[in-house]
């Protein structure tokens, strides 16, 4: 992700500007906003304050206001490298990759050793899928600032998107010193992949539900290196994962952990196990639904056929939005790029003989009450209290269509076919230029070919779904 730093220069008194900049650096952001506003009232054309304030508003997600401020800053002082770097950031966040790249280039012409612009230029190129070129700029940024965790994490994500897992996962350990994740909360001695026979390892959750669902597959292979393994997970995952991995002990993040000797984050397991594209385990599936719940859902779905007066060729689960995670700026911005509305999936209604099921939970689930015209959509989402409930429902469906969210990992981890709509600057885990995934055998990826445009992947998906429905109906 892009990163910023407030400039210290000003044509105003040092005390005035440093008040805003100091508050900014101290992460007292709302106070910094007020301070910058006061400074601009006194000197509206101060390019340094315009730059700092614009950079802050960009970090707060106020992109349009930030763009106006930064445009003024570079117009007033076109030789100000920091302002061009921040201007690139706000264009990047709005997925104007070409504009962002040009802004970073302008910054680097003025200041070739501008480490932030070098790293951010790499991020923008990564967003376009130009990973090999991007890595040149990541490396230059790291050479200038070798201890900058954000630049190193950006480099790691670029490597991972190319499938360079050995080097990429190693570099990804710098994420703890970045503003993507921040400091980890591990308290005890860290496990680094060594044998721990006779000892107990506590594995911590990390990221969202999808991260745990994807990486939990490594837990039994970790256990082969030692004694007991304890895994901390969010409560919504507990029941499903306990059943799926009965030889391991799972507890919730709210539980007090039993005595243990070592700790590790689940996101570090691929690195410590030396994972490559060729050695990703359990790609056919590894999650086990509750047989009793599966049977109960089967009866409920039979009643749905009666109430909807149909005998569908396909029963398909739908998820159109992820969790916004507003507490994490980077994740919140990404969610806005990956999530869509249910109405955006209106073309699916063109496919005959399909009964859709809403798997959407959270604030966007209300959209299921007003599905697109012609779409038969059943909404039992109020009965989905945790991932074990969702797993049982998914087990009764033919497939799942979803944006990049935790249900993708759930359904694919159950071994179900999943067709995923993926944003233009897609997550590293889906790999550049691929429509399949080494993580899940039955995952098919429909990626945006250009930023902000979902029409192409949705149309491609609808065409493929029409062929699938016809083939199944005709017994092909």
C-alpha positions as CSV (number, residue, x, y, z in Angstrom):
1,X,0.0,0.0,0.0
2,X,1.1,3.6,-0.4
3,X,2.4,5.5,2.5
4,X,2.9,9.2,3.3
5,X,5.0,11.5,5.6
6,X,4.2,15.1,6.5
7,X,6.7,17.7,5.3
8,X,8.5,19.8,7.8
9,X,9.2,22.8,5.6
10,X,7.0,26.0,5.7
11,X,7.1,29.6,4.8
12,X,5.2,30.2,8.1
13,X,6.8,30.2,11.5
14,X,8.2,26.8,12.5
15,X,6.0,26.7,15.6
16,X,2.8,27.1,13.6
17,X,3.5,24.4,11.0
18,X,5.2,21.9,13.4
19,X,2.1,22.0,15.6
20,X,0.1,20.4,12.7
21,X,2.9,18.2,11.5
22,X,3.8,17.1,15.1
23,X,0.2,16.2,15.8
24,X,0.1,14.3,12.4
25,X,3.2,12.3,13.3
26,X,1.9,11.6,16.8
27,X,-1.2,10.0,15.1
28,X,-3.4,12.6,16.7
29,X,-5.1,13.0,13.4
30,X,-8.3,15.0,14.2
31,X,-6.3,17.5,16.2
32,X,-3.9,17.7,13.2
33,X,-6.8,18.4,10.9
34,X,-7.9,21.3,13.1
35,X,-4.3,22.6,13.3
36,X,-3.8,22.5,9.5
37,X,-7.2,24.3,9.0
38,X,-6.0,27.1,11.2
39,X,-2.7,27.4,9.4
40,X,-4.5,27.6,6.0
41,X,-6.8,30.3,7.3
42,X,-3.7,32.4,8.0
43,X,-1.9,31.5,4.8
44,X,-4.2,29.8,2.2
45,X,-1.4,29.4,-0.3
46,X,1.2,27.7,1.9
47,X,2.2,24.8,-0.2
48,X,3.7,22.9,2.7
49,X,0.6,23.0,4.7
50,X,-1.5,22.2,1.7
51,X,0.7,19.1,1.2
52,X,0.6,18.0,4.8
53,X,-3.1,18.5,5.1
54,X,-3.8,16.8,1.8
55,X,-1.7,13.8,2.7
56,X,-3.5,13.5,6.0
57,X,-6.9,13.6,4.4
58,X,-5.8,11.0,1.9
59,X,-4.9,8.7,4.8
60,X,-8.3,9.3,6.3
61,X,-10.1,8.4,3.0
62,X,-11.2,11.9,2.1
63,X,-9.8,11.5,-1.4
64,X,-11.6,14.3,-3.3
65,X,-10.8,16.9,-0.7
66,X,-7.2,15.7,-0.5
67,X,-6.8,15.8,-4.3
68,X,-8.0,19.4,-4.4
69,X,-5.5,20.4,-1.7
70,X,-2.6,18.6,-3.3
71,X,-3.4,19.9,-6.8
72,X,-3.1,23.4,-5.3
73,X,0.2,22.5,-3.6
74,X,1.9,21.3,-6.7
75,X,0.6,24.2,-8.7
76,X,1.9,26.7,-6.2
77,X,5.2,24.9,-5.7
78,X,5.9,22.6,-8.6
79,X,9.4,21.7,-7.4
80,X,8.1,20.3,-4.1
81,X,8.8,16.5,-4.3
82,X,6.8,15.5,-1.3
83,X,3.6,17.1,-2.7
84,X,4.0,15.2,-6.0
85,X,4.4,11.9,-4.0
86,X,1.3,12.6,-1.9
87,X,-0.6,13.6,-5.1
88,X,0.4,10.3,-6.5
89,X,-1.0,8.6,-3.4
90,X,-4.4,10.2,-3.7
91,X,-4.6,9.3,-7.4
92,X,-3.6,5.7,-6.5
93,X,-6.3,5.4,-3.9
94,X,-8.8,6.3,-6.5
95,X,-7.3,3.7,-8.9
96,X,-6.0,6.2,-11.3
97,X,-2.8,4.2,-11.7
98,X,-1.5,6.1,-14.7
99,X,-1.9,9.4,-13.0
100,X,-0.3,8.1,-9.9
101,X,2.7,6.7,-11.7
102,X,3.3,10.1,-13.5
103,X,3.1,11.9,-10.2
104,X,5.6,9.6,-8.6
105,X,7.9,10.0,-11.6
106,X,7.7,13.8,-11.3
107,X,8.6,13.5,-7.6
108,X,11.6,11.3,-8.5
109,X,12.9,13.7,-11.1
110,X,13.0,16.3,-8.4
111,X,14.4,14.0,-5.8
112,X,15.7,10.7,-7.1
113,X,16.4,9.3,-3.6
114,X,12.8,9.9,-2.4
115,X,12.2,6.5,-0.8
116,X,8.5,6.9,-0.2
117,X,7.9,7.7,-3.9
118,X,10.1,4.8,-5.0
119,X,8.1,2.4,-2.9
120,X,4.8,3.9,-3.8
121,X,5.7,3.8,-7.5
122,X,6.3,0.1,-7.1
123,X,2.9,-0.3,-5.4
124,X,1.2,1.5,-8.3
125,X,3.0,-0.8,-10.9
126,X,2.0,-3.8,-8.8
127,X,-1.6,-2.6,-9.0
128,X,-1.3,-2.8,-12.8
129,X,0.2,-6.3,-12.5
130,X,3.7,-5.1,-13.6
131,X,5.4,-6.9,-10.7
132,X,8.9,-7.4,-12.1
133,X,9.2,-3.8,-12.9
134,X,7.7,-2.8,-9.6
135,X,10.2,-4.8,-7.7
136,X,13.1,-2.7,-9.1
137,X,11.6,0.4,-7.3
138,X,10.8,-1.6,-4.1
139,X,14.5,-2.6,-4.0
140,X,15.7,1.0,-4.5
141,X,13.4,2.2,-1.7
142,X,14.8,-0.5,0.6
143,X,18.4,0.3,-0.3
144,X,17.8,3.9,0.8
145,X,15.8,3.0,3.9
146,X,16.6,-0.6,4.8
147,X,14.6,-0.6,8.1
148,X,11.4,0.8,6.6
149,X,8.9,-2.0,7.3
150,X,6.3,-0.6,4.9
151,X,8.6,-0.6,1.9
152,X,9.7,-4.1,2.7
153,X,6.1,-5.3,3.1
154,X,5.2,-3.7,-0.2
155,X,8.1,-5.6,-1.8
156,X,6.9,-8.8,-0.1
157,X,3.4,-8.5,-1.5
158,X,4.8,-7.9,-5.0
159,X,6.9,-11.1,-4.8
160,X,3.9,-13.1,-3.4
161,X,1.7,-11.9,-6.3
162,X,4.2,-13.4,-8.6
163,X,4.3,-16.7,-6.7
164,X,7.8,-16.1,-5.4
165,X,6.9,-17.7,-2.1
166,X,10.2,-18.5,-0.5
167,X,11.6,-15.0,-0.8
168,X,8.1,-13.4,-0.5
169,X,7.0,-15.0,2.7
170,X,10.4,-14.2,4.2
171,X,10.0,-10.6,3.3
172,X,6.4,-10.6,4.6
173,X,7.7,-11.0,8.1
174,X,8.4,-7.3,7.9
175,X,4.6,-6.7,8.0
176,X,4.8,-6.4,11.8
177,X,6.8,-3.1,11.3
178,X,4.4,-1.7,8.8
179,X,1.1,0.2,8.9
180,X,-0.7,-2.7,7.2
181,X,-0.7,-4.8,10.4
182,X,1.4,-3.1,13.0
183,X,3.1,-4.8,16.0
184,X,2.0,-8.3,16.6
185,X,0.6,-9.2,20.0
186,X,2.7,-12.3,20.6
187,X,4.0,-12.3,24.2
188,X,6.2,-15.4,24.6
189,X,9.2,-16.8,22.8
190,X,8.6,-17.0,19.0
191,X,8.6,-20.2,17.0
192,X,10.7,-20.0,13.9
193,X,9.9,-23.3,12.3
194,X,12.2,-25.5,14.4
195,X,11.3,-28.8,15.9
196,X,9.4,-28.4,19.2
197,X,9.1,-31.9,20.4
198,X,7.9,-32.1,24.0
199,X,6.7,-28.4,23.9
200,X,3.4,-26.6,23.2
201,X,3.0,-24.0,20.4
202,X,0.3,-21.3,20.5
203,X,-0.7,-20.2,17.0
204,X,-2.5,-16.8,16.9
205,X,-5.1,-15.6,14.5
206,X,-4.2,-12.8,12.1
207,X,-6.1,-10.6,9.6
208,X,-9.7,-11.5,8.8
209,X,-11.7,-14.7,8.8
210,X,-10.4,-15.6,5.3
211,X,-6.8,-15.5,6.4
212,X,-7.4,-18.1,9.1
213,X,-9.6,-20.2,6.8
214,X,-6.8,-20.2,4.2
215,X,-3.8,-20.8,6.5
216,X,-5.3,-23.2,9.0
217,X,-4.6,-26.0,6.5
218,X,-0.9,-25.8,7.7
219,X,-1.7,-26.5,11.3
220,X,-1.4,-30.4,11.1
221,X,1.9,-30.0,9.3
222,X,3.2,-27.8,12.0
223,X,2.1,-30.4,14.6
224,X,4.4,-32.9,12.8
225,X,7.4,-30.9,14.0
226,X,6.6,-31.1,17.7
227,X,4.3,-31.7,20.6
228,X,1.0,-30.0,21.2
229,X,-0.5,-27.2,19.1
230,X,-3.1,-24.7,20.3
231,X,-4.8,-22.4,17.8
232,X,-6.5,-19.1,18.8
233,X,-9.4,-18.2,16.5
234,X,-12.3,-15.9,16.5
235,X,-15.4,-17.5,18.0
236,X,-17.3,-17.6,14.7
237,X,-14.8,-20.1,13.4
238,X,-14.3,-22.3,16.5
239,X,-16.9,-25.1,15.9
240,X,-16.0,-25.6,12.3
241,X,-12.3,-25.7,12.8
242,X,-12.5,-28.0,15.9
243,X,-14.4,-30.5,13.8
244,X,-12.2,-30.1,10.7
245,X,-8.9,-30.6,12.7
246,X,-9.9,-32.8,15.7
247,X,-6.3,-33.6,16.6
248,X,-5.6,-30.0,17.5
249,X,-6.8,-27.8,20.3
250,X,-8.8,-24.7,19.2
251,X,-9.7,-21.9,21.6
252,X,-11.2,-18.4,21.0
253,X,-9.3,-15.2,21.1
254,X,-11.3,-14.3,24.3
255,X,-10.1,-17.4,26.1
256,X,-7.0,-17.5,28.4
257,X,-4.5,-19.6,26.6
258,X,-3.3,-22.7,28.4
259,X,0.4,-22.9,29.4
260,X,2.6,-22.9,26.3
261,X,6.3,-22.6,25.3
262,X,6.3,-20.9,21.9
263,X,4.1,-18.6,19.9
264,X,3.5,-17.9,16.2
265,X,1.0,-16.1,13.9
266,X,-1.0,-18.2,11.5
267,X,0.1,-15.9,8.6
268,X,3.8,-16.9,9.2
269,X,3.2,-20.7,8.9
270,X,3.7,-20.8,5.1
271,X,7.1,-19.2,5.6
272,X,8.3,-21.4,8.4
273,X,7.2,-24.5,6.5
274,X,9.0,-23.4,3.4
275,X,5.9,-23.4,1.2
276,X,6.1,-23.0,-2.5
277,X,3.5,-23.0,-5.2
278,X,4.1,-26.7,-5.7
279,X,3.9,-27.6,-2.0
280,X,0.6,-25.9,-1.0
281,X,-1.2,-28.7,0.8
282,X,-4.9,-29.8,0.9
283,X,-6.0,-27.9,-2.2
284,X,-8.9,-30.3,-2.7
285,X,-10.4,-29.2,0.6
286,X,-10.0,-29.7,4.3
287,X,-13.0,-28.3,6.1
288,X,-15.7,-30.6,7.5
289,X,-19.3,-29.5,7.9
290,X,-21.6,-30.8,10.7
291,X,-23.6,-33.8,9.2
292,X,-26.6,-33.0,11.3
293,X,-26.7,-29.4,10.2
294,X,-26.2,-30.5,6.6
295,X,-29.2,-32.8,6.8
296,X,-31.3,-30.0,8.4
297,X,-30.4,-27.6,5.6
298,X,-31.2,-30.2,3.0
299,X,-34.8,-30.4,4.3
300,X,-35.1,-26.6,4.5
301,X,-33.9,-26.4,0.9
302,X,-36.4,-28.9,-0.2
303,X,-39.2,-26.7,1.2
304,X,-37.7,-23.8,-0.7
305,X,-38.3,-25.6,-4.0
306,X,-42.0,-25.9,-3.0
307,X,-42.4,-22.2,-2.0
308,X,-40.5,-21.0,-5.1
309,X,-42.4,-23.4,-7.4
310,X,-39.3,-24.5,-9.2
311,X,-37.0,-27.4,-9.9
312,X,-33.7,-25.5,-10.5
313,X,-30.8,-26.9,-12.5
314,X,-28.4,-25.1,-10.1
315,X,-28.6,-23.8,-6.6
316,X,-25.9,-21.1,-6.1
317,X,-24.8,-19.2,-3.1
318,X,-24.1,-15.4,-3.5
319,X,-21.8,-13.0,-1.7
320,X,-21.5,-9.5,-3.0
321,X,-19.6,-7.6,-0.3
322,X,-16.9,-8.2,2.2
323,X,-16.5,-6.8,5.7
324,X,-15.5,-3.1,5.7
325,X,-13.1,-3.4,8.7
326,X,-13.2,0.3,9.3
327,X,-10.8,-0.1,12.2
328,X,-8.0,-0.8,9.7
329,X,-7.6,2.0,7.1
330,X,-5.8,-0.2,4.4
331,X,-8.3,-3.0,4.7
332,X,-11.3,-0.6,4.6
333,X,-10.0,1.0,1.3
334,X,-9.4,-2.4,-0.2
335,X,-12.9,-3.5,0.7
336,X,-14.4,-0.6,-1.2
337,X,-12.6,-1.9,-4.3
338,X,-13.6,-5.5,-3.9
339,X,-17.2,-5.2,-2.8
340,X,-20.1,-4.6,-5.1
341,X,-23.9,-4.3,-4.7
342,X,-26.4,-7.1,-5.3
343,X,-27.9,-5.0,-8.1
344,X,-24.5,-5.2,-9.9
345,X,-25.2,-8.9,-10.2
346,X,-28.5,-8.4,-12.1
347,X,-27.1,-10.1,-15.3
348,X,-27.1,-13.4,-13.4
349,X,-30.9,-13.2,-13.6
350,X,-30.6,-13.9,-17.3
351,X,-29.5,-17.5,-16.7
352,X,-32.6,-19.7,-16.5
353,X,-33.3,-22.4,-13.9
354,X,-31.1,-21.1,-11.2
355,X,-32.1,-20.6,-7.6
356,X,-29.8,-18.3,-5.7
357,X,-29.1,-18.3,-2.0
358,X,-27.9,-15.2,-0.1
359,X,-24.8,-16.0,1.9
360,X,-24.3,-12.3,2.6
361,X,-24.1,-11.3,6.2
362,X,-23.4,-7.9,7.8
363,X,-24.7,-4.5,6.8
364,X,-25.0,-5.3,3.1
365,X,-27.3,-8.4,3.7
366,X,-30.4,-6.1,3.7
367,X,-29.9,-5.9,-0.1
368,X,-31.2,-9.4,-0.4
369,X,-34.7,-8.1,0.4
370,X,-34.8,-6.3,-3.0
371,X,-33.0,-8.6,-5.5
372,X,-32.6,-7.7,-9.2
373,X,-35.7,-8.1,-11.4
374,X,-36.1,-11.7,-12.4
375,X,-33.6,-13.2,-9.9
376,X,-35.0,-15.9,-7.6
377,X,-33.1,-15.3,-4.4
378,X,-33.7,-17.1,-1.1
379,X,-32.5,-15.4,2.0
380,X,-31.9,-17.5,5.1
381,X,-29.0,-15.3,6.3
382,X,-30.6,-14.8,9.7
383,X,-30.0,-18.5,10.4
384,X,-26.2,-18.1,9.7
385,X,-24.8,-17.5,13.1
386,X,-21.3,-18.7,12.5
387,X,-19.2,-20.3,9.8
388,X,-20.4,-23.8,10.8
389,X,-23.9,-22.8,9.8
390,X,-22.7,-21.3,6.5
391,X,-20.6,-24.4,5.8
392,X,-23.7,-26.6,6.2
393,X,-25.8,-24.5,3.9
394,X,-23.0,-24.3,1.3
395,X,-22.6,-28.1,1.4
396,X,-26.1,-28.3,0.0
397,X,-25.5,-26.0,-2.9
398,X,-24.0,-26.7,-6.3
399,X,-21.5,-23.8,-6.2
400,X,-20.8,-20.3,-4.8
401,X,-20.3,-17.0,-6.6
402,X,-18.7,-14.4,-4.5
403,X,-16.4,-11.4,-4.4
404,X,-13.0,-11.9,-2.7
405,X,-14.1,-12.6,0.9
406,X,-14.0,-15.2,3.6
407,X,-16.9,-17.3,2.1
408,X,-14.6,-18.0,-0.9
409,X,-12.1,-19.7,1.5
410,X,-14.9,-21.4,3.3
411,X,-16.6,-22.9,0.2
412,X,-13.4,-23.7,-1.6
413,X,-12.0,-25.2,1.6
414,X,-15.1,-27.5,1.6
415,X,-14.2,-28.6,-1.9
416,X,-17.1,-26.7,-3.5
417,X,-16.8,-25.0,-6.9
418,X,-16.3,-21.3,-6.4
419,X,-16.4,-18.5,-9.0
420,X,-14.8,-15.4,-7.6
421,X,-15.1,-11.8,-8.8
422,X,-11.7,-10.2,-8.2
423,X,-10.8,-6.5,-8.3
424,X,-8.3,-5.2,-10.8
425,X,-5.5,-4.8,-8.2
426,X,-6.3,-8.2,-6.8
427,X,-4.9,-9.7,-3.6
428,X,-1.5,-11.3,-3.8
429,X,-2.9,-14.7,-2.9
430,X,-4.7,-15.1,-6.2
431,X,-1.5,-14.7,-8.2
432,X,-0.9,-12.5,-11.3
433,X,-2.5,-13.6,-14.6
434,X,-4.2,-16.7,-13.4
435,X,-7.8,-17.8,-13.5
436,X,-7.2,-20.8,-11.3
437,X,-5.5,-21.1,-7.9
438,X,-3.0,-23.6,-6.4
439,X,-4.7,-22.9,-3.1
440,X,-8.1,-24.4,-4.1
441,X,-8.7,-26.9,-6.9
442,X,-12.2,-25.7,-7.6
443,X,-11.7,-22.0,-7.6
444,X,-12.2,-20.0,-10.8
445,X,-11.2,-16.3,-10.9
446,X,-12.9,-13.5,-12.8
447,X,-10.6,-10.5,-12.5
448,X,-11.4,-6.9,-13.6
449,X,-9.4,-6.1,-16.7
450,X,-9.5,-2.4,-15.8
451,X,-10.0,-0.5,-12.6
452,X,-13.5,0.3,-11.4
453,X,-15.2,-1.7,-14.1
454,X,-17.1,-4.9,-13.1
455,X,-19.0,-5.3,-16.3
456,X,-16.4,-7.5,-18.1
457,X,-15.9,-10.1,-15.4
458,X,-19.6,-10.3,-14.6
459,X,-20.5,-10.7,-18.3
460,X,-17.8,-13.4,-18.6
461,X,-19.1,-15.2,-15.5
462,X,-22.7,-15.0,-16.8
463,X,-21.7,-16.5,-20.1
464,X,-19.9,-19.4,-18.4
465,X,-22.8,-19.9,-16.1
466,X,-25.2,-20.1,-19.0
467,X,-23.1,-22.9,-20.6
468,X,-22.9,-24.7,-17.2
469,X,-26.6,-24.6,-16.7
470,X,-27.3,-25.8,-20.2
471,X,-24.8,-28.6,-20.0
472,X,-26.1,-29.8,-16.7
473,X,-29.8,-29.6,-17.7
474,X,-29.0,-31.6,-20.9
475,X,-27.0,-34.1,-18.9
476,X,-23.6,-33.1,-20.4
